[in-house]
Amino acid sequence: MEIGSRLKNVRNEKGMTQEHVAELLGVSRQTISNWNSNCSQK
């Protein structure tokens, strides 16, 4: 499983927003969005 799809699954299970995950990881919300989008395109 790729990091993007795993992150998306866990984020959805926990009810977390992309913004919240981005703050926790110290990255932009756009980065989280890109990771999530990449897992959907493959």
mmCIF file of the N, C-alpha and C atoms, coordinates in Angstrom:
data_MODEL
# 
_entry.id   MODEL 
# 
loop_
_atom_site.group_PDB 
_atom_site.id 
_atom_site.type_symbol 
_atom_site.label_atom_id 
_atom_site.label_alt_id 
_atom_site.label_comp_id 
_atom_site.label_asym_id 
_atom_site.label_entity_id 
_atom_site.label_seq_id 
_atom_site.pdbx_PDB_ins_code 
_atom_site.Cartn_x 
_atom_site.Cartn_y 
_atom_site.Cartn_z 
_atom_site.occupancy 
_atom_site.B_iso_or_equiv 
_atom_site.pdbx_formal_charge 
_atom_site.auth_seq_id 
_atom_site.auth_comp_id 
_atom_site.auth_asym_id 
_atom_site.auth_atom_id 
_atom_site.pdbx_PDB_model_num 
ATOM 1   N N  . MET A 1 1  ? 0.847   -1.180 0.000   1.00 0.00 ? 1  MET A N  1 
ATOM 2   C CA . MET A 1 1  ? 0.000   0.000  0.000   1.00 0.00 ? 1  MET A CA 1 
ATOM 3   C C  . MET A 1 1  ? 0.893   1.243  0.000   1.00 0.00 ? 1  MET A C  1 
ATOM 4   N N  . GLU A 1 2  ? 0.551   2.194  -0.811  1.00 0.00 ? 2  GLU A N  1 
ATOM 5   C CA . GLU A 1 2  ? 1.330   3.415  -0.895  1.00 0.00 ? 2  GLU A CA 1 
ATOM 6   C C  . GLU A 1 2  ? 0.983   4.359  0.249   1.00 0.00 ? 2  GLU A C  1 
ATOM 7   N N  . ILE A 1 3  ? 1.907   5.263  0.547   1.00 0.00 ? 3  ILE A N  1 
ATOM 8   C CA . ILE A 1 3  ? 1.700   6.194  1.658   1.00 0.00 ? 3  ILE A CA 1 
ATOM 9   C C  . ILE A 1 3  ? 0.455   7.052  1.456   1.00 0.00 ? 3  ILE A C  1 
ATOM 10  N N  . GLY A 1 4  ? 0.205   7.488  0.214   1.00 0.00 ? 4  GLY A N  1 
ATOM 11  C CA . GLY A 1 4  ? -0.956  8.339  -0.050  1.00 0.00 ? 4  GLY A CA 1 
ATOM 12  C C  . GLY A 1 4  ? -2.265  7.656  0.273   1.00 0.00 ? 4  GLY A C  1 
ATOM 13  N N  . SER A 1 5  ? -2.427  6.428  -0.184  1.00 0.00 ? 5  SER A N  1 
ATOM 14  C CA . SER A 1 5  ? -3.677  5.720  0.072   1.00 0.00 ? 5  SER A CA 1 
ATOM 15  C C  . SER A 1 5  ? -3.804  5.332  1.542   1.00 0.00 ? 5  SER A C  1 
ATOM 16  N N  . ARG A 1 6  ? -2.701  4.985  2.152   1.00 0.00 ? 6  ARG A N  1 
ATOM 17  C CA . ARG A 1 6  ? -2.742  4.650  3.580   1.00 0.00 ? 6  ARG A CA 1 
ATOM 18  C C  . ARG A 1 6  ? -3.109  5.871  4.420   1.00 0.00 ? 6  ARG A C  1 
ATOM 19  N N  . LEU A 1 7  ? -2.481  7.001  4.091   1.00 0.00 ? 7  LEU A N  1 
ATOM 20  C CA . LEU A 1 7  ? -2.771  8.243  4.799   1.00 0.00 ? 7  LEU A CA 1 
ATOM 21  C C  . LEU A 1 7  ? -4.235  8.630  4.627   1.00 0.00 ? 7  LEU A C  1 
ATOM 22  N N  . LYS A 1 8  ? -4.743  8.505  3.417   1.00 0.00 ? 8  LYS A N  1 
ATOM 23  C CA . LYS A 1 8  ? -6.139  8.847  3.147   1.00 0.00 ? 8  LYS A CA 1 
ATOM 24  C C  . LYS A 1 8  ? -7.086  7.959  3.946   1.00 0.00 ? 8  LYS A C  1 
ATOM 25  N N  . ASN A 1 9  ? -6.808  6.659  3.976   1.00 0.00 ? 9  ASN A N  1 
ATOM 26  C CA . ASN A 1 9  ? -7.666  5.731  4.721   1.00 0.00 ? 9  ASN A CA 1 
ATOM 27  C C  . ASN A 1 9  ? -7.683  6.052  6.206   1.00 0.00 ? 9  ASN A C  1 
ATOM 28  N N  . VAL A 1 10 ? -6.508  6.259  6.776   1.00 0.00 ? 10 VAL A N  1 
ATOM 29  C CA . VAL A 1 10 ? -6.425  6.551  8.215   1.00 0.00 ? 10 VAL A CA 1 
ATOM 30  C C  . VAL A 1 10 ? -7.079  7.892  8.527   1.00 0.00 ? 10 VAL A C  1 
ATOM 31  N N  . ARG A 1 11 ? -6.830  8.880  7.663   1.00 0.00 ? 11 ARG A N  1 
ATOM 32  C CA . ARG A 1 11 ? -7.423  10.208 7.870   1.00 0.00 ? 11 ARG A CA 1 
ATOM 33  C C  . ARG A 1 11 ? -8.944  10.113 7.866   1.00 0.00 ? 11 ARG A C  1 
ATOM 34  N N  . ASN A 1 12 ? -9.493  9.368  6.928   1.00 0.00 ? 12 ASN A N  1 
ATOM 35  C CA . ASN A 1 12 ? -10.946 9.200  6.863   1.00 0.00 ? 12 ASN A CA 1 
ATOM 36  C C  . ASN A 1 12 ? -11.488 8.428  8.062   1.00 0.00 ? 12 ASN A C  1 
ATOM 37  N N  . GLU A 1 13 ? -10.790 7.384  8.491   1.00 0.00 ? 13 GLU A N  1 
ATOM 38  C CA . GLU A 1 13 ? -11.217 6.605  9.654   1.00 0.00 ? 13 GLU A CA 1 
ATOM 39  C C  . GLU A 1 13 ? -11.259 7.458  10.912  1.00 0.00 ? 13 GLU A C  1 
ATOM 40  N N  . LYS A 1 14 ? -10.295 8.352  11.050  1.00 0.00 ? 14 LYS A N  1 
ATOM 41  C CA . LYS A 1 14 ? -10.192 9.196  12.245  1.00 0.00 ? 14 LYS A CA 1 
ATOM 42  C C  . LYS A 1 14 ? -11.022 10.468 12.141  1.00 0.00 ? 14 LYS A C  1 
ATOM 43  N N  . GLY A 1 15 ? -11.600 10.716 10.952  1.00 0.00 ? 15 GLY A N  1 
ATOM 44  C CA . GLY A 1 15 ? -12.404 11.917 10.770  1.00 0.00 ? 15 GLY A CA 1 
ATOM 45  C C  . GLY A 1 15 ? -11.577 13.192 10.769  1.00 0.00 ? 15 GLY A C  1 
ATOM 46  N N  . MET A 1 16 ? -10.353 13.090 10.301  1.00 0.00 ? 16 MET A N  1 
ATOM 47  C CA . MET A 1 16 ? -9.447  14.238 10.296  1.00 0.00 ? 16 MET A CA 1 
ATOM 48  C C  . MET A 1 16 ? -9.495  14.942 8.947   1.00 0.00 ? 16 MET A C  1 
ATOM 49  N N  . THR A 1 17 ? -9.328  16.251 8.979   1.00 0.00 ? 17 THR A N  1 
ATOM 50  C CA . THR A 1 17 ? -9.272  17.022 7.744   1.00 0.00 ? 17 THR A CA 1 
ATOM 51  C C  . THR A 1 17 ? -7.852  16.996 7.190   1.00 0.00 ? 17 THR A C  1 
ATOM 52  N N  . GLN A 1 18 ? -7.738  17.323 5.912   1.00 0.00 ? 18 GLN A N  1 
ATOM 53  C CA . GLN A 1 18 ? -6.412  17.435 5.303   1.00 0.00 ? 18 GLN A CA 1 
ATOM 54  C C  . GLN A 1 18 ? -5.610  18.518 6.011   1.00 0.00 ? 18 GLN A C  1 
ATOM 55  N N  . GLU A 1 19 ? -6.284  19.589 6.393   1.00 0.00 ? 19 GLU A N  1 
ATOM 56  C CA . GLU A 1 19 ? -5.617  20.708 7.083   1.00 0.00 ? 19 GLU A CA 1 
ATOM 57  C C  . GLU A 1 19 ? -5.012  20.243 8.412   1.00 0.00 ? 19 GLU A C  1 
ATOM 58  N N  . HIS A 1 20 ? -5.763  19.473 9.175   1.00 0.00 ? 20 HIS A N  1 
ATOM 59  C CA . HIS A 1 20 ? -5.281  18.997 10.464  1.00 0.00 ? 20 HIS A CA 1 
ATOM 60  C C  . HIS A 1 20 ? -4.078  18.072 10.304  1.00 0.00 ? 20 HIS A C  1 
ATOM 61  N N  . VAL A 1 21 ? -4.161  17.154 9.361   1.00 0.00 ? 21 VAL A N  1 
ATOM 62  C CA . VAL A 1 21 ? -3.048  16.237 9.108   1.00 0.00 ? 21 VAL A CA 1 
ATOM 63  C C  . VAL A 1 21 ? -1.813  17.020 8.657   1.00 0.00 ? 21 VAL A C  1 
ATOM 64  N N  . ALA A 1 22 ? -2.026  18.007 7.813   1.00 0.00 ? 22 ALA A N  1 
ATOM 65  C CA . ALA A 1 22 ? -0.917  18.830 7.334   1.00 0.00 ? 22 ALA A CA 1 
ATOM 66  C C  . ALA A 1 22 ? -0.217  19.533 8.494   1.00 0.00 ? 22 ALA A C  1 
ATOM 67  N N  . GLU A 1 23 ? -0.997  20.082 9.420   1.00 0.00 ? 23 GLU A N  1 
ATOM 68  C CA . GLU A 1 23 ? -0.418  20.745 10.593  1.00 0.00 ? 23 GLU A CA 1 
ATOM 69  C C  . GLU A 1 23 ? 0.388   19.765 11.439  1.00 0.00 ? 23 GLU A C  1 
ATOM 70  N N  . LEU A 1 24 ? -0.153  18.578 11.640  1.00 0.00 ? 24 LEU A N  1 
ATOM 71  C CA . LEU A 1 24 ? 0.537   17.565 12.445  1.00 0.00 ? 24 LEU A CA 1 
ATOM 72  C C  . LEU A 1 24 ? 1.852   17.125 11.804  1.00 0.00 ? 24 LEU A C  1 
ATOM 73  N N  . LEU A 1 25 ? 1.862   17.033 10.474  1.00 0.00 ? 25 LEU A N  1 
ATOM 74  C CA . LEU A 1 25 ? 3.055   16.564 9.764   1.00 0.00 ? 25 LEU A CA 1 
ATOM 75  C C  . LEU A 1 25 ? 4.012   17.695 9.381   1.00 0.00 ? 25 LEU A C  1 
ATOM 76  N N  . GLY A 1 26 ? 3.566   18.934 9.541   1.00 0.00 ? 26 GLY A N  1 
ATOM 77  C CA . GLY A 1 26 ? 4.427   20.059 9.207   1.00 0.00 ? 26 GLY A CA 1 
ATOM 78  C C  . GLY A 1 26 ? 4.578   20.279 7.709   1.00 0.00 ? 26 GLY A C  1 
ATOM 79  N N  . VAL A 1 27 ? 3.511   19.968 6.959   1.00 0.00 ? 27 VAL A N  1 
ATOM 80  C CA . VAL A 1 27 ? 3.501   20.187 5.513   1.00 0.00 ? 27 VAL A CA 1 
ATOM 81  C C  . VAL A 1 27 ? 2.265   21.016 5.178   1.00 0.00 ? 27 VAL A C  1 
ATOM 82  N N  . SER A 1 28 ? 2.160   21.434 3.918   1.00 0.00 ? 28 SER A N  1 
ATOM 83  C CA . SER A 1 28 ? 0.999   22.216 3.513   1.00 0.00 ? 28 SER A CA 1 
ATOM 84  C C  . SER A 1 28 ? -0.211  21.317 3.275   1.00 0.00 ? 28 SER A C  1 
ATOM 85  N N  . ARG A 1 29 ? -1.395  21.915 3.329   1.00 0.00 ? 29 ARG A N  1 
ATOM 86  C CA . ARG A 1 29 ? -2.606  21.175 3.030   1.00 0.00 ? 29 ARG A CA 1 
ATOM 87  C C  . ARG A 1 29 ? -2.576  20.701 1.576   1.00 0.00 ? 29 ARG A C  1 
ATOM 88  N N  . GLN A 1 30 ? -1.967  21.490 0.712   1.00 0.00 ? 30 GLN A N  1 
ATOM 89  C CA . GLN A 1 30 ? -1.856  21.116 -0.698  1.00 0.00 ? 30 GLN A CA 1 
ATOM 90  C C  . GLN A 1 30 ? -1.021  19.848 -0.860  1.00 0.00 ? 30 GLN A C  1 
ATOM 91  N N  . THR A 1 31 ? 0.008   19.684 -0.042  1.00 0.00 ? 31 THR A N  1 
ATOM 92  C CA . THR A 1 31 ? 0.827   18.470 -0.090  1.00 0.00 ? 31 THR A CA 1 
ATOM 93  C C  . THR A 1 31 ? -0.016  17.248 0.245   1.00 0.00 ? 31 THR A C  1 
ATOM 94  N N  . ILE A 1 32 ? -0.823  17.356 1.289   1.00 0.00 ? 32 ILE A N  1 
ATOM 95  C CA . ILE A 1 32 ? -1.705  16.252 1.669   1.00 0.00 ? 32 ILE A CA 1 
ATOM 96  C C  . ILE A 1 32 ? -2.679  15.956 0.527   1.00 0.00 ? 32 ILE A C  1 
ATOM 97  N N  . SER A 1 33 ? -3.232  17.004 -0.064  1.00 0.00 ? 33 SER A N  1 
ATOM 98  C CA . SER A 1 33 ? -4.154  16.845 -1.181  1.00 0.00 ? 33 SER A CA 1 
ATOM 99  C C  . SER A 1 33 ? -3.474  16.136 -2.348  1.00 0.00 ? 33 SER A C  1 
ATOM 100 N N  . ASN A 1 34 ? -2.261  16.531 -2.646  1.00 0.00 ? 34 ASN A N  1 
ATOM 101 C CA . ASN A 1 34 ? -1.517  15.887 -3.740  1.00 0.00 ? 34 ASN A CA 1 
ATOM 102 C C  . ASN A 1 34 ? -1.270  14.418 -3.464  1.00 0.00 ? 34 ASN A C  1 
ATOM 103 N N  . TRP A 1 35 ? -0.891  14.097 -2.229  1.00 0.00 ? 35 TRP A N  1 
ATOM 104 C CA . TRP A 1 35 ? -0.660  12.703 -1.876  1.00 0.00 ? 35 TRP A CA 1 
ATOM 105 C C  . TRP A 1 35 ? -1.942  11.895 -2.051  1.00 0.00 ? 35 TRP A C  1 
ATOM 106 N N  . ASN A 1 36 ? -3.074  12.466 -1.603  1.00 0.00 ? 36 ASN A N  1 
ATOM 107 C CA . ASN A 1 36 ? -4.363  11.793 -1.712  1.00 0.00 ? 36 ASN A CA 1 
ATOM 108 C C  . ASN A 1 36 ? -4.762  11.638 -3.173  1.00 0.00 ? 36 ASN A C  1 
ATOM 109 N N  . SER A 1 37 ? -4.518  12.640 -3.975  1.00 0.00 ? 37 SER A N  1 
ATOM 110 C CA . SER A 1 37 ? -4.873  12.598 -5.398  1.00 0.00 ? 37 SER A CA 1 
ATOM 111 C C  . SER A 1 37 ? -4.037  11.560 -6.135  1.00 0.00 ? 37 SER A C  1 
ATOM 112 N N  . ASN A 1 38 ? -2.764  11.477 -5.804  1.00 0.00 ? 38 ASN A N  1 
ATOM 113 C CA . ASN A 1 38 ? -1.887  10.506 -6.455  1.00 0.00 ? 38 ASN A CA 1 
ATOM 114 C C  . ASN A 1 38 ? -2.351  9.084  -6.207  1.00 0.00 ? 38 ASN A C  1 
ATOM 115 N N  . CYS A 1 39 ? -2.877  8.795  -5.035  1.00 0.00 ? 39 CYS A N  1 
ATOM 116 C CA . CYS A 1 39 ? -3.330  7.427  -4.758  1.00 0.00 ? 39 CYS A CA 1 
ATOM 117 C C  . CYS A 1 39 ? -4.603  7.129  -5.526  1.00 0.00 ? 39 CYS A C  1 
ATOM 118 N N  . SER A 1 40 ? -5.372  8.145  -5.869  1.00 0.00 ? 40 SER A N  1 
ATOM 119 C CA . SER A 1 40 ? -6.622  7.944  -6.598  1.00 0.00 ? 40 SER A CA 1 
ATOM 120 C C  . SER A 1 40 ? -6.390  7.762  -8.087  1.00 0.00 ? 40 SER A C  1 
ATOM 121 N N  . GLN A 1 41 ? -5.285  8.301  -8.596  1.00 0.00 ? 41 GLN A N  1 
ATOM 122 C CA . GLN A 1 41 ? -5.017  8.269  -10.032 1.00 0.00 ? 41 GLN A CA 1 
ATOM 123 C C  . GLN A 1 41 ? -4.402  6.956  -10.491 1.00 0.00 ? 41 GLN A C  1 
ATOM 124 N N  . LYS A 1 42 ? -3.876  6.162  -9.598  1.00 0.00 ? 42 LYS A N  1 
ATOM 125 C CA . LYS A 1 42 ? -3.180  4.933  -9.994  1.00 0.00 ? 42 LYS A CA 1 
ATOM 126 C C  . LYS A 1 42 ? -4.109  3.761  -10.040 1.00 0.00 ? 42 LYS A C  1 
# 
